[in-house]
Amino acid sequence: MHNNILTISGEKRHEAEKKSKNSYYKASSYMSFSRNMPLRGHVDKAKMKSAFEHGMFTLTLPRK
C-alpha cells in the first residue's frame, strides 16, 4: 500500500504432460496479474491481514 493505493499482484503457473505409446505432449502456461485499488478513508497498515485458503483470497483492512 502506497499513498492510499493498494496493489495486489500474483502469478499462476501450470504444466501438463502426457505420454503414450506413440506420442508425447507437454504444455506449460504462465499468467501474472496486478490490480491497483484506491482506498477511501484511513487504513491501519499495521493491522492489515491477508490469507489464501482453498482458492479464496481474503484481505482485511481495518480502519484507524
Predicted model as a PDB file, atoms N, CA, C, CB and O in Angstrom, pLDDT in the B-factor column:
MODEL        1                                                                  
ATOM      1  N   MET A   1       0.847  -1.168   0.000  1.00 83.00           N  
ATOM      2  CA  MET A   1       0.000   0.000   0.000  1.00 83.00           C  
ATOM      3  C   MET A   1       0.891   1.228   0.000  1.00 83.00           C  
ATOM      4  CB  MET A   1      -0.963  -0.001   1.213  1.00 83.00           C  
ATOM      5  O   MET A   1       1.830   1.330   0.790  1.00 83.00           O  
ATOM      6  N   HIS A   2       0.588   2.158  -0.892  1.00 85.00           N  
ATOM      7  CA  HIS A   2       1.361   3.385  -1.010  1.00 85.00           C  
ATOM      8  C   HIS A   2       0.420   4.508  -1.424  1.00 85.00           C  
ATOM      9  CB  HIS A   2       2.528   3.223  -2.031  1.00 85.00           C  
ATOM     10  O   HIS A   2      -0.306   4.380  -2.410  1.00 85.00           O  
ATOM     11  N   ASN A   3       0.430   5.598  -0.682  1.00 84.00           N  
ATOM     12  CA  ASN A   3      -0.433   6.760  -0.971  1.00 84.00           C  
ATOM     13  C   ASN A   3      -1.905   6.369  -1.091  1.00 84.00           C  
ATOM     14  CB  ASN A   3       0.020   7.444  -2.262  1.00 84.00           C  
ATOM     15  O   ASN A   3      -2.596   6.825  -2.002  1.00 84.00           O  
ATOM     16  N   ASN A   4      -2.385   5.531  -0.181  1.00 84.00           N  
ATOM     17  CA  ASN A   4      -3.769   5.048  -0.150  1.00 84.00           C  
ATOM     18  C   ASN A   4      -4.179   4.282  -1.410  1.00 84.00           C  
ATOM     19  CB  ASN A   4      -4.703   6.212   0.047  1.00 84.00           C  
ATOM     20  O   ASN A   4      -5.361   4.223  -1.750  1.00 84.00           O  
ATOM     21  N   ILE A   5      -3.200   3.700  -2.094  1.00 90.00           N  
ATOM     22  CA  ILE A   5      -3.481   2.820  -3.229  1.00 90.00           C  
ATOM     23  C   ILE A   5      -2.949   1.437  -2.875  1.00 90.00           C  
ATOM     24  CB  ILE A   5      -2.833   3.362  -4.565  1.00 90.00           C  
ATOM     25  O   ILE A   5      -1.756   1.259  -2.633  1.00 90.00           O  
ATOM     26  N   LEU A   6      -3.847   0.470  -2.850  1.00 90.00           N  
ATOM     27  CA  LEU A   6      -3.496  -0.912  -2.536  1.00 90.00           C  
ATOM     28  C   LEU A   6      -3.203  -1.641  -3.834  1.00 90.00           C  
ATOM     29  CB  LEU A   6      -4.634  -1.622  -1.742  1.00 90.00           C  
ATOM     30  O   LEU A   6      -4.015  -1.613  -4.759  1.00 90.00           O  
ATOM     31  N   THR A   7      -2.053  -2.294  -3.913  1.00 93.00           N  
ATOM     32  CA  THR A   7      -1.671  -3.076  -5.083  1.00 93.00           C  
ATOM     33  C   THR A   7      -1.626  -4.546  -4.688  1.00 93.00           C  
ATOM     34  CB  THR A   7      -0.297  -2.607  -5.655  1.00 93.00           C  
ATOM     35  O   THR A   7      -0.956  -4.925  -3.728  1.00 93.00           O  
ATOM     36  N   ILE A   8      -2.345  -5.360  -5.441  1.00 92.00           N  
ATOM     37  CA  ILE A   8      -2.346  -6.807  -5.243  1.00 92.00           C  
ATOM     38  C   ILE A   8      -1.827  -7.424  -6.534  1.00 92.00           C  
ATOM     39  CB  ILE A   8      -3.786  -7.355  -4.871  1.00 92.00           C  
ATOM     40  O   ILE A   8      -2.313  -7.114  -7.622  1.00 92.00           O  
ATOM     41  N   SER A   9      -0.830  -8.304  -6.402  1.00 93.00           N  
ATOM     42  CA  SER A   9      -0.290  -8.962  -7.589  1.00 93.00           C  
ATOM     43  C   SER A   9      -0.037 -10.424  -7.284  1.00 93.00           C  
ATOM     44  CB  SER A   9       1.008  -8.274  -8.066  1.00 93.00           C  
ATOM     45  O   SER A   9       0.124 -10.823  -6.131  1.00 93.00           O  
ATOM     46  N   GLY A  10      -0.005 -11.212  -8.352  1.00 91.00           N  
ATOM     47  CA  GLY A  10       0.227 -12.639  -8.185  1.00 91.00           C  
ATOM     48  C   GLY A  10       0.554 -13.285  -9.508  1.00 91.00           C  
ATOM     49  O   GLY A  10       0.596 -12.631 -10.550  1.00 91.00           O  
ATOM     50  N   GLU A  11       0.787 -14.587  -9.448  1.00 93.00           N  
ATOM     51  CA  GLU A  11       1.082 -15.331 -10.666  1.00 93.00           C  
ATOM     52  C   GLU A  11       0.551 -16.752 -10.549  1.00 93.00           C  
ATOM     53  CB  GLU A  11       2.596 -15.341 -10.947  1.00 93.00           C  
ATOM     54  O   GLU A  11       0.358 -17.281  -9.454  1.00 93.00           O  
ATOM     55  N   LYS A  12       0.325 -17.344 -11.696  1.00 91.00           N  
ATOM     56  CA  LYS A  12      -0.175 -18.711 -11.761  1.00 91.00           C  
ATOM     57  C   LYS A  12       0.610 -19.444 -12.846  1.00 91.00           C  
ATOM     58  CB  LYS A  12      -1.719 -18.745 -12.051  1.00 91.00           C  
ATOM     59  O   LYS A  12       0.779 -18.951 -13.961  1.00 91.00           O  
ATOM     60  N   ARG A  13       1.081 -20.628 -12.489  1.00 93.00           N  
ATOM     61  CA  ARG A  13       1.820 -21.459 -13.446  1.00 93.00           C  
ATOM     62  C   ARG A  13       1.139 -22.819 -13.547  1.00 93.00           C  
ATOM     63  CB  ARG A  13       3.317 -21.619 -13.018  1.00 93.00           C  
ATOM     64  O   ARG A  13       0.629 -23.355 -12.564  1.00 93.00           O  
ATOM     65  N   HIS A  14       1.144 -23.358 -14.758  1.00 93.00           N  
ATOM     66  CA  HIS A  14       0.514 -24.666 -14.976  1.00 93.00           C  
ATOM     67  C   HIS A  14       1.342 -25.445 -15.988  1.00 93.00           C  
ATOM     68  CB  HIS A  14      -0.964 -24.510 -15.469  1.00 93.00           C  
ATOM     69  O   HIS A  14       1.763 -24.908 -17.013  1.00 93.00           O  
ATOM     70  N   GLU A  15       1.566 -26.705 -15.688  1.00 95.00           N  
ATOM     71  CA  GLU A  15       2.259 -27.590 -16.621  1.00 95.00           C  
ATOM     72  C   GLU A  15       1.461 -28.877 -16.780  1.00 95.00           C  
ATOM     73  CB  GLU A  15       3.701 -27.896 -16.135  1.00 95.00           C  
ATOM     74  O   GLU A  15       0.915 -29.410 -15.815  1.00 95.00           O  
ATOM     75  N   ALA A  16       1.405 -29.357 -17.993  1.00 95.00           N  
ATOM     76  CA  ALA A  16       0.712 -30.612 -18.287  1.00 95.00           C  
ATOM     77  C   ALA A  16       1.630 -31.471 -19.147  1.00 95.00           C  
ATOM     78  CB  ALA A  16      -0.659 -30.356 -19.008  1.00 95.00           C  
ATOM     79  O   ALA A  16       2.315 -30.975 -20.041  1.00 95.00           O  
ATOM     80  N   GLU A  17       1.628 -32.754 -18.862  1.00 94.00           N  
ATOM     81  CA  GLU A  17       2.469 -33.679 -19.612  1.00 94.00           C  
ATOM     82  C   GLU A  17       1.706 -34.988 -19.804  1.00 94.00           C  
ATOM     83  CB  GLU A  17       3.828 -33.925 -18.881  1.00 94.00           C  
ATOM     84  O   GLU A  17       1.156 -35.545 -18.854  1.00 94.00           O  
ATOM     85  N   LYS A  18       1.682 -35.463 -21.031  1.00 94.00           N  
ATOM     86  CA  LYS A  18       1.015 -36.729 -21.344  1.00 94.00           C  
ATOM     87  C   LYS A  18       1.944 -37.571 -22.214  1.00 94.00           C  
ATOM     88  CB  LYS A  18      -0.356 -36.486 -22.065  1.00 94.00           C  
ATOM     89  O   LYS A  18       2.501 -37.103 -23.207  1.00 94.00           O  
ATOM     90  N   LYS A  19       2.087 -38.804 -21.810  1.00 93.00           N  
ATOM     91  CA  LYS A  19       2.909 -39.735 -22.582  1.00 93.00           C  
ATOM     92  C   LYS A  19       2.040 -40.918 -22.988  1.00 93.00           C  
ATOM     93  CB  LYS A  19       4.157 -40.208 -21.763  1.00 93.00           C  
ATOM     94  O   LYS A  19       1.234 -41.419 -22.203  1.00 93.00           O  
ATOM     95  N   SER A  20       2.218 -41.344 -24.203  1.00 91.00           N  
ATOM     96  CA  SER A  20       1.538 -42.551 -24.663  1.00 91.00           C  
ATOM     97  C   SER A  20       2.539 -43.374 -25.477  1.00 91.00           C  
ATOM     98  CB  SER A  20       0.257 -42.202 -25.514  1.00 91.00           C  
ATOM     99  O   SER A  20       3.712 -43.022 -25.607  1.00 91.00           O  
ATOM    100  N   LYS A  21       2.051 -44.431 -25.995  1.00 90.00           N  
ATOM    101  CA  LYS A  21       2.926 -45.339 -26.730  1.00 90.00           C  
ATOM    102  C   LYS A  21       3.597 -44.662 -27.931  1.00 90.00           C  
ATOM    103  CB  LYS A  21       2.135 -46.545 -27.199  1.00 90.00           C  
ATOM    104  O   LYS A  21       4.779 -44.883 -28.191  1.00 90.00           O  
ATOM    105  N   ASN A  22       2.831 -43.831 -28.664  1.00 92.00           N  
ATOM    106  CA  ASN A  22       3.346 -43.227 -29.897  1.00 92.00           C  
ATOM    107  C   ASN A  22       3.483 -41.711 -29.846  1.00 92.00           C  
ATOM    108  CB  ASN A  22       2.457 -43.589 -31.032  1.00 92.00           C  
ATOM    109  O   ASN A  22       3.846 -41.094 -30.848  1.00 92.00           O  
ATOM    110  N   SER A  23       3.202 -41.103 -28.707  1.00 94.00           N  
ATOM    111  CA  SER A  23       3.270 -39.640 -28.689  1.00 94.00           C  
ATOM    112  C   SER A  23       3.692 -39.121 -27.314  1.00 94.00           C  
ATOM    113  CB  SER A  23       1.913 -39.041 -29.082  1.00 94.00           C  
ATOM    114  O   SER A  23       3.650 -39.819 -26.301  1.00 94.00           O  
ATOM    115  N   TYR A  24       4.093 -37.875 -27.346  1.00 94.00           N  
ATOM    116  CA  TYR A  24       4.489 -37.170 -26.122  1.00 94.00           C  
ATOM    117  C   TYR A  24       3.968 -35.749 -26.227  1.00 94.00           C  
ATOM    118  CB  TYR A  24       6.051 -37.190 -25.912  1.00 94.00           C  
ATOM    119  O   TYR A  24       4.177 -35.085 -27.242  1.00 94.00           O  
ATOM    120  N   TYR A  25       3.300 -35.280 -25.201  1.00 93.00           N  
ATOM    121  CA  TYR A  25       2.706 -33.941 -25.193  1.00 93.00           C  
ATOM    122  C   TYR A  25       3.127 -33.233 -23.918  1.00 93.00           C  
ATOM    123  CB  TYR A  25       1.148 -34.006 -25.305  1.00 93.00           C  
ATOM    124  O   TYR A  25       3.024 -33.790 -22.824  1.00 93.00           O  
ATOM    125  N   LYS A  26       3.600 -32.010 -24.062  1.00 95.00           N  
ATOM    126  CA  LYS A  26       3.944 -31.209 -22.894  1.00 95.00           C  
ATOM    127  C   LYS A  26       3.560 -29.761 -23.178  1.00 95.00           C  
ATOM    128  CB  LYS A  26       5.465 -31.333 -22.546  1.00 95.00           C  
ATOM    129  O   LYS A  26       3.899 -29.206 -24.223  1.00 95.00           O  
ATOM    130  N   ALA A  27       2.847 -29.162 -22.229  1.00 96.00           N  
ATOM    131  CA  ALA A  27       2.422 -27.776 -22.376  1.00 96.00           C  
ATOM    132  C   ALA A  27       2.616 -27.070 -21.041  1.00 96.00           C  
ATOM    133  CB  ALA A  27       0.938 -27.684 -22.851  1.00 96.00           C  
ATOM    134  O   ALA A  27       2.498 -27.674 -19.975  1.00 96.00           O  
ATOM    135  N   SER A  28       2.911 -25.800 -21.124  1.00 95.00           N  
ATOM    136  CA  SER A  28       3.025 -25.010 -19.901  1.00 95.00           C  
ATOM    137  C   SER A  28       2.448 -23.623 -20.164  1.00 95.00           C  
ATOM    138  CB  SER A  28       4.511 -24.917 -19.423  1.00 95.00           C  
ATOM    139  O   SER A  28       2.468 -23.124 -21.289  1.00 95.00           O  
ATOM    140  N   SER A  29       1.941 -23.022 -19.108  1.00 96.00           N  
ATOM    141  CA  SER A  29       1.403 -21.667 -19.225  1.00 96.00           C  
ATOM    142  C   SER A  29       1.781 -20.881 -17.981  1.00 96.00           C  
ATOM    143  CB  SER A  29      -0.142 -21.687 -19.419  1.00 96.00           C  
ATOM    144  O   SER A  29       2.012 -21.442 -16.910  1.00 96.00           O  
ATOM    145  N   TYR A  30       1.837 -19.599 -18.148  1.00 95.00           N  
ATOM    146  CA  TYR A  30       2.204 -18.693 -17.076  1.00 95.00           C  
ATOM    147  C   TYR A  30       1.325 -17.454 -17.184  1.00 95.00           C  
ATOM    148  CB  TYR A  30       3.720 -18.322 -17.137  1.00 95.00           C  
ATOM    149  O   TYR A  30       1.146 -16.901 -18.269  1.00 95.00           O  
ATOM    150  N   MET A  31       0.784 -17.028 -16.063  1.00 95.00           N  
ATOM    151  CA  MET A  31      -0.069 -15.842 -16.059  1.00 95.00           C  
ATOM    152  C   MET A  31       0.287 -15.004 -14.838  1.00 95.00           C  
ATOM    153  CB  MET A  31      -1.588 -16.229 -16.055  1.00 95.00           C  
ATOM    154  O   MET A  31       0.429 -15.536 -13.737  1.00 95.00           O  
ATOM    155  N   SER A  32       0.427 -13.721 -15.027  1.00 97.00           N  
ATOM    156  CA  SER A  32       0.630 -12.827 -13.887  1.00 97.00           C  
ATOM    157  C   SER A  32      -0.427 -11.728 -13.944  1.00 97.00           C  
ATOM    158  CB  SER A  32       2.076 -12.218 -13.888  1.00 97.00           C  
ATOM    159  O   SER A  32      -0.948 -11.403 -15.011  1.00 97.00           O  
ATOM    160  N   PHE A  33      -0.729 -11.170 -12.789  1.00 93.00           N  
ATOM    161  CA  PHE A  33      -1.722 -10.104 -12.741  1.00 93.00           C  
ATOM    162  C   PHE A  33      -1.329  -9.095 -11.673  1.00 93.00           C  
ATOM    163  CB  PHE A  33      -3.133 -10.673 -12.463  1.00 93.00           C  
ATOM    164  O   PHE A  33      -0.549  -9.389 -10.767  1.00 93.00           O  
ATOM    165  N   SER A  34      -1.883  -7.912 -11.803  1.00 96.00           N  
ATOM    166  CA  SER A  34      -1.674  -6.853 -10.827  1.00 96.00           C  
ATOM    167  C   SER A  34      -2.899  -5.948 -10.845  1.00 96.00           C  
ATOM    168  CB  SER A  34      -0.367  -6.047 -11.130  1.00 96.00           C  
ATOM    169  O   SER A  34      -3.378  -5.572 -11.915  1.00 96.00           O  
ATOM    170  N   ARG A  35      -3.396  -5.604  -9.692  1.00 94.00           N  
ATOM    171  CA  ARG A  35      -4.564  -4.719  -9.571  1.00 94.00           C  
ATOM    172  C   ARG A  35      -4.234  -3.597  -8.592  1.00 94.00           C  
ATOM    173  CB  ARG A  35      -5.830  -5.513  -9.097  1.00 94.00           C  
ATOM    174  O   ARG A  35      -3.661  -3.838  -7.530  1.00 94.00           O  
ATOM    175  N   ASN A  36      -4.592  -2.389  -8.950  1.00 96.00           N  
ATOM    176  CA  ASN A  36      -4.439  -1.229  -8.076  1.00 96.00           C  
ATOM    177  C   ASN A  36      -5.821  -0.745  -7.673  1.00 96.00           C  
ATOM    178  CB  ASN A  36      -3.631  -0.091  -8.774  1.00 96.00           C  
ATOM    179  O   ASN A  36      -6.694  -0.544  -8.518  1.00 96.00           O  
ATOM    180  N   MET A  37      -6.009  -0.560  -6.373  1.00 91.00           N  
ATOM    181  CA  MET A  37      -7.311  -0.118  -5.867  1.00 91.00           C  
ATOM    182  C   MET A  37      -7.119   1.084  -4.951  1.00 91.00           C  
ATOM    183  CB  MET A  37      -8.035  -1.268  -5.113  1.00 91.00           C  
ATOM    184  O   MET A  37      -6.469   0.974  -3.911  1.00 91.00           O  
ATOM    185  N   PRO A  38      -7.678   2.227  -5.328  1.00 92.00           N  
ATOM    186  CA  PRO A  38      -7.618   3.370  -4.409  1.00 92.00           C  
ATOM    187  C   PRO A  38      -8.541   3.124  -3.213  1.00 92.00           C  
ATOM    188  CB  PRO A  38      -8.014   4.689  -5.140  1.00 92.00           C  
ATOM    189  O   PRO A  38      -9.671   2.665  -3.376  1.00 92.00           O  
ATOM    190  N   LEU A  39      -8.057   3.426  -2.033  1.00 86.00           N  
ATOM    191  CA  LEU A  39      -8.831   3.225  -0.813  1.00 86.00           C  
ATOM    192  C   LEU A  39      -9.279   4.565  -0.253  1.00 86.00           C  
ATOM    193  CB  LEU A  39      -8.010   2.451   0.234  1.00 86.00           C  
ATOM    194  O   LEU A  39      -8.491   5.505  -0.154  1.00 86.00           O  
ATOM    195  N   ARG A  40     -10.537   4.639   0.108  1.00 82.00           N  
ATOM    196  CA  ARG A  40     -11.073   5.845   0.738  1.00 82.00           C  
ATOM    197  C   ARG A  40     -10.951   5.672   2.237  1.00 82.00           C  
ATOM    198  CB  ARG A  40     -12.561   6.111   0.317  1.00 82.00           C  
ATOM    199  O   ARG A  40     -11.126   4.566   2.748  1.00 82.00           O  
ATOM    200  N   GLY A  41     -10.657   6.730   2.938  1.00 78.00           N  
ATOM    201  CA  GLY A  41     -10.526   6.644   4.385  1.00 78.00           C  
ATOM    202  C   GLY A  41      -9.132   6.214   4.780  1.00 78.00           C  
ATOM    203  O   GLY A  41      -8.251   6.056   3.934  1.00 78.00           O  
ATOM    204  N   HIS A  42      -8.944   6.031   6.048  1.00 83.00           N  
ATOM    205  CA  HIS A  42      -7.632   5.691   6.572  1.00 83.00           C  
ATOM    206  C   HIS A  42      -7.598   4.224   7.000  1.00 83.00           C  
ATOM    207  CB  HIS A  42      -7.267   6.609   7.754  1.00 83.00           C  
ATOM    208  O   HIS A  42      -8.483   3.756   7.716  1.00 83.00           O  
ATOM    209  N   VAL A  43      -6.578   3.515   6.556  1.00 86.00           N  
ATOM    210  CA  VAL A  43      -6.409   2.104   6.875  1.00 86.00           C  
ATOM    211  C   VAL A  43      -5.215   1.962   7.816  1.00 86.00           C  
ATOM    212  CB  VAL A  43      -6.211   1.251   5.578  1.00 86.00           C  
ATOM    213  O   VAL A  43      -4.173   2.588   7.618  1.00 86.00           O  
ATOM    214  N   ASP A  44      -5.381   1.141   8.830  1.00 86.00           N  
ATOM    215  CA  ASP A  44      -4.303   0.860   9.773  1.00 86.00           C  
ATOM    216  C   ASP A  44      -3.385  -0.196   9.144  1.00 86.00           C  
ATOM    217  CB  ASP A  44      -4.870   0.371  11.163  1.00 86.00           C  
ATOM    218  O   ASP A  44      -3.682  -1.390   9.186  1.00 86.00           O  
ATOM    219  N   LYS A  45      -2.274   0.253   8.564  1.00 85.00           N  
ATOM    220  CA  LYS A  45      -1.372  -0.648   7.841  1.00 85.00           C  
ATOM    221  C   LYS A  45      -0.813  -1.746   8.735  1.00 85.00           C  
ATOM    222  CB  LYS A  45      -0.228   0.139   7.230  1.00 85.00           C  
ATOM    223  O   LYS A  45      -0.589  -2.865   8.272  1.00 85.00           O  
ATOM    224  N   ALA A  46      -0.588  -1.446   9.993  1.00 88.00           N  
ATOM    225  CA  ALA A  46      -0.012  -2.430  10.920  1.00 88.00           C  
ATOM    226  C   ALA A  46      -0.962  -3.592  11.191  1.00 88.00           C  
ATOM    227  CB  ALA A  46       0.357  -1.756  12.235  1.00 88.00           C  
ATOM    228  O   ALA A  46      -0.511  -4.668  11.584  1.00 88.00           O  
ATOM    229  N   LYS A  47      -2.261  -3.405  10.991  1.00 91.00           N  
ATOM    230  CA  LYS A  47      -3.247  -4.450  11.283  1.00 91.00           C  
ATOM    231  C   LYS A  47      -3.818  -5.105  10.031  1.00 91.00           C  
ATOM    232  CB  LYS A  47      -4.373  -3.873  12.098  1.00 91.00           C  
ATOM    233  O   LYS A  47      -4.748  -5.906  10.122  1.00 91.00           O  
ATOM    234  N   MET A  48      -3.273  -4.775   8.865  1.00 91.00           N  
ATOM    235  CA  MET A  48      -3.733  -5.398   7.624  1.00 91.00           C  
ATOM    236  C   MET A  48      -3.402  -6.886   7.659  1.00 91.00           C  
ATOM    237  CB  MET A  48      -3.084  -4.718   6.382  1.00 91.00           C  
ATOM    238  O   MET A  48      -2.342  -7.282   8.143  1.00 91.00           O  
ATOM    239  N   LYS A  49      -4.324  -7.716   7.137  1.00 94.00           N  
ATOM    240  CA  LYS A  49      -4.112  -9.164   7.092  1.00 94.00           C  
ATOM    241  C   LYS A  49      -4.567  -9.695   5.737  1.00 94.00           C  
ATOM    242  CB  LYS A  49      -4.875  -9.880   8.249  1.00 94.00           C  
ATOM    243  O   LYS A  49      -5.495  -9.172   5.120  1.00 94.00           O  
ATOM    244  N   SER A  50      -3.890 -10.741   5.297  1.00 92.00           N  
ATOM    245  CA  SER A  50      -4.326 -11.422   4.076  1.00 92.00           C  
ATOM    246  C   SER A  50      -4.134 -12.921   4.257  1.00 92.00           C  
ATOM    247  CB  SER A  50      -3.541 -10.908   2.829  1.00 92.00           C  
ATOM    248  O   SER A  50      -3.268 -13.368   5.008  1.00 92.00           O  
ATOM    249  N   ALA A  51      -4.962 -13.687   3.551  1.00 94.00           N  
ATOM    250  CA  ALA A  51      -4.877 -15.145   3.614  1.00 94.00           C  
ATOM    251  C   ALA A  51      -5.357 -15.720   2.291  1.00 94.00           C  
ATOM    252  CB  ALA A  51      -5.713 -15.710   4.802  1.00 94.00           C  
ATOM    253  O   ALA A  51      -6.215 -15.145   1.622  1.00 94.00           O  
ATOM    254  N   PHE A  52      -4.792 -16.861   1.928  1.00 91.00           N  
ATOM    255  CA  PHE A  52      -5.211 -17.583   0.730  1.00 91.00           C  
ATOM    256  C   PHE A  52      -5.420 -19.034   1.128  1.00 91.00           C  
ATOM    257  CB  PHE A  52      -4.157 -17.452  -0.431  1.00 91.00           C  
ATOM    258  O   PHE A  52      -4.459 -19.764   1.370  1.00 91.00           O  
ATOM    259  N   GLU A  53      -6.678 -19.450   1.194  1.00 93.00           N  
ATOM    260  CA  GLU A  53      -7.017 -20.807   1.591  1.00 93.00           C  
ATOM    261  C   GLU A  53      -8.097 -21.365   0.673  1.00 93.00           C  
ATOM    262  CB  GLU A  53      -7.480 -20.845   3.057  1.00 93.00           C  
ATOM    263  O   GLU A  53      -9.092 -20.697   0.392  1.00 93.00           O  
ATOM    264  N   HIS A  54      -7.895 -22.582   0.214  1.00 93.00           N  
ATOM    265  CA  HIS A  54      -8.877 -23.298  -0.611  1.00 93.00           C  
ATOM    266  C   HIS A  54      -9.304 -22.477  -1.831  1.00 93.00           C  
ATOM    267  CB  HIS A  54     -10.108 -23.656   0.228  1.00 93.00           C  
ATOM    268  O   HIS A  54     -10.477 -22.489  -2.206  1.00 93.00           O  
ATOM    269  N   GLY A  55      -8.364 -21.768  -2.446  1.00 88.00           N  
ATOM    270  CA  GLY A  55      -8.649 -20.983  -3.636  1.00 88.00           C  
ATOM    271  C   GLY A  55      -9.323 -19.652  -3.382  1.00 88.00           C  
ATOM    272  O   GLY A  55      -9.746 -18.987  -4.328  1.00 88.00           O  
ATOM    273  N   MET A  56      -9.432 -19.245  -2.121  1.00 93.00           N  
ATOM    274  CA  MET A  56     -10.107 -17.992  -1.762  1.00 93.00           C  
ATOM    275  C   MET A  56      -9.097 -17.030  -1.132  1.00 93.00           C  
ATOM    276  CB  MET A  56     -11.295 -18.259  -0.783  1.00 93.00           C  
ATOM    277  O   MET A  56      -8.418 -17.373  -0.164  1.00 93.00           O  
ATOM    278  N   PHE A  57      -9.010 -15.823  -1.694  1.00 91.00           N  
ATOM    279  CA  PHE A  57      -8.140 -14.787  -1.146  1.00 91.00           C  
ATOM    280  C   PHE A  57      -8.977 -13.869  -0.259  1.00 91.00           C  
ATOM    281  CB  PHE A  57      -7.436 -13.979  -2.285  1.00 91.00           C  
ATOM    282  O   PHE A  57     -10.002 -13.345  -0.694  1.00 91.00           O  
ATOM    283  N   THR A  58      -8.538 -13.675   0.983  1.00 95.00           N  
ATOM    284  CA  THR A  58      -9.240 -12.792   1.916  1.00 95.00           C  
ATOM    285  C   THR A  58      -8.293 -11.692   2.359  1.00 95.00           C  
ATOM    286  CB  THR A  58      -9.780 -13.582   3.143  1.00 95.00           C  
ATOM    287  O   THR A  58      -7.156 -11.956   2.750  1.00 95.00           O  
ATOM    288  N   LEU A  59      -8.765 -10.466   2.295  1.00 92.00           N  
ATOM    289  CA  LEU A  59      -7.989  -9.311   2.695  1.00 92.00           C  
ATOM    290  C   LEU A  59      -8.779  -8.525   3.731  1.00 92.00           C  
ATOM    291  CB  LEU A  59      -7.635  -8.427   1.473  1.00 92.00           C  
ATOM    292  O   LEU A  59      -9.932  -8.168   3.491  1.00 92.00           O  
ATOM    293  N   THR A  60      -8.168  -8.251   4.883  1.00 93.00           N  
ATOM    294  CA  THR A  60      -8.800  -7.485   5.949  1.00 93.00           C  
ATOM    295  C   THR A  60      -8.078  -6.164   6.097  1.00 93.00           C  
ATOM    296  CB  THR A  60      -8.795  -8.268   7.284  1.00 93.00           C  
ATOM    297  O   THR A  60      -6.872  -6.130   6.338  1.00 93.00           O  
ATOM    298  N   LEU A  61      -8.827  -5.062   5.952  1.00 90.00           N  
ATOM    299  CA  LEU A  61      -8.249  -3.719   6.041  1.00 90.00           C  
ATOM    300  C   LEU A  61      -8.965  -2.929   7.143  1.00 90.00           C  
ATOM    301  CB  LEU A  61      -8.354  -2.975   4.670  1.00 90.00           C  
ATOM    302  O   LEU A  61      -9.956  -2.250   6.871  1.00 90.00           O  
ATOM    303  N   PRO A  62      -8.469  -3.013   8.385  1.00 91.00           N  
ATOM    304  CA  PRO A  62      -9.137  -2.296   9.469  1.00 91.00           C  
ATOM    305  C   PRO A  62      -8.923  -0.784   9.382  1.00 91.00           C  
ATOM    306  CB  PRO A  62      -8.643  -2.808  10.809  1.00 91.00           C  
ATOM    307  O   PRO A  62      -7.855  -0.320   8.982  1.00 91.00           O  
ATOM    308  N   ARG A  63      -9.929  -0.040   9.755  1.00 86.00           N  
ATOM    309  CA  ARG A  63      -9.812   1.422   9.760  1.00 86.00           C  
ATOM    310  C   ARG A  63      -9.077   1.874  11.001  1.00 86.00           C  
ATOM    311  CB  ARG A  63     -11.199   2.091   9.687  1.00 86.00           C  
ATOM    312  O   ARG A  63      -9.067   1.195  12.028  1.00 86.00           O  
ATOM    313  N   LYS A  64      -8.463   3.040  10.880  1.00 82.00           N  
ATOM    314  CA  LYS A  64      -7.791   3.640  12.045  1.00 82.00           C  
ATOM    315  C   LYS A  64      -8.795   4.207  12.994  1.00 82.00           C  
ATOM    316  CB  LYS A  64      -6.814   4.727  11.621  1.00 82.00           C  
ATOM    317  O   LYS A  64      -8.423   4.754  14.033  1.00 82.00           O  
TER     318      LYS A  64                                                      
ENDMDL                                                                          
END                                                                             
